[in-house]
Amino acid sequence: MQDNFLLVENEAGHIRASIPIALPPVLNQSIADMVYSIPHTLLDLVNRHGSPLHVIWPHILQQNVDAFRAILTAGVIVQPRQL
């Protein structure tokens, strides 16, 4: 049974379950170069620091937060109500 579904309520008040679409990661070029050229380094970093790895690259985290805020501000994503 699939347990990673999302419950969404539409304008009529009906609740439906949907399975989110899997998206490939979008990597910063310098991080992508490291991941694909020396993958053992990525495993070493996870073993040493745990995950998520954005903690290691704070400039990437800030870029992601800024991009997410811009999308929310533009109204492109509608935030579902708490169910």
WOGI-V142469 format. One record per residue. RES is the residue in three letters. D_LAST is the distance of its C-alpha to the last C-alpha in Angstrom with 1 decimal. Layout:
# WOGI-V142469
res	d_last
RES	D_LAST
RES	D_LAST
This chain:
# WOGI-V142469
res	d_last
MET	21.2
GLN	19.1
ASP	16.4
ASN	15.5
PHE	13.3
LEU	10.4
LEU	7.6
VAL	8.1
GLU	8.0
ASN	11.6
GLU	13.7
ALA	14.5
GLY	11.0
HIS	11.4
ILE	9.0
ARG	11.2
ALA	11.8
SER	14.2
ILE	16.4
PRO	17.0
ILE	20.6
ALA	22.8
LEU	24.7
PRO	28.0
PRO	28.3
VAL	29.9
LEU	32.6
ASN	34.8
GLN	38.3
SER	39.8
ILE	37.1
ALA	37.4
ASP	41.1
MET	40.8
VAL	38.3
TYR	40.4
SER	43.8
ILE	43.5
PRO	40.5
HIS	41.8
THR	41.3
LEU	37.6
LEU	37.6
ASP	39.7
LEU	37.3
VAL	34.4
ASN	36.5
ARG	37.7
HIS	34.7
GLY	31.7
SER	28.9
PRO	27.3
LEU	30.6
HIS	29.5
VAL	30.6
ILE	34.1
TRP	34.1
PRO	32.6
HIS	33.9
ILE	31.7
LEU	28.6
GLN	29.5
GLN	30.0
ASN	26.6
VAL	24.9
ASP	27.0
ALA	26.3
PHE	22.5
ARG	22.8
ALA	25.2
ILE	22.8
LEU	20.0
THR	22.7
ALA	24.0
GLY	20.8
VAL	21.1
ILE	17.6
VAL	14.7
GLN	11.9
PRO	8.5
ARG	6.2
GLN	3.8
LEU	0.0
